[in-house]
Amino acid sequence: MNTIVEKLVWSEKLTLYNEEIDSQHKMIFNLVNEVIEVDRLHPKSDYFAMILSKLTDYGMEHFKEEEKLMQILNYPKYIEHRKEHLNYVYQVAMFNLNFKNVNYSEPIRVVEFVRQWWYNHILGKDLDFGNYIKETLSR
């Protein structure tokens, strides 16, 4: 049985009102959706691995930018937030490392993980940071 993972849909409730970060988050949603689509059409293919790698690379660049802004603004939850980023990178690296050596059901686990992680991270940790940005800039 093939599990269908729903694509991510951007909404205003995910907006941090920081143009650069919001733009990056929208790009991440597009890349996650591309991973979902490729999994539907070509699961466990080199193309799937390439798209997942593209998402990982873009995510790491996004983390650098976001963490730099956190440091500039002295975000008090920076270390906690950074640990979550590092955990994500580790998890995806493990998926990539084991990709060719796992059973057929593994790609769907990867797809579900990246979809859920990005949505929950932006809706939770990043929105918390967005609120901090608004508070800090309004002082």
Number of C-alpha atoms within 10 A of each C-alpha: 4 7 10 13 15 11 15 18 11 13 8 7 9 19 19 22 15 11 10 12 19 16 13 18 22 17 16 22 20 17 21 26 20 17 28 27 18 19 23 16 10 12 19 19 14 12 14 22 20 13 18 25 16 16 22 21 13 15 21 16 13 19 19 13 14 20 18 13 16 20 12 9 14 12 16 12 13 18 13 10 19 16 11 15 18 12 11 19 17 12 14 18 14 11 19 17 11 12 19 14 10 12 10 11 13 16 22 19 12 20 21 16 14 22 22 13 14 19 18 14 15 19 15 13 14 20 18 14 21 20 13 19 18 13 10 12 9 7 5
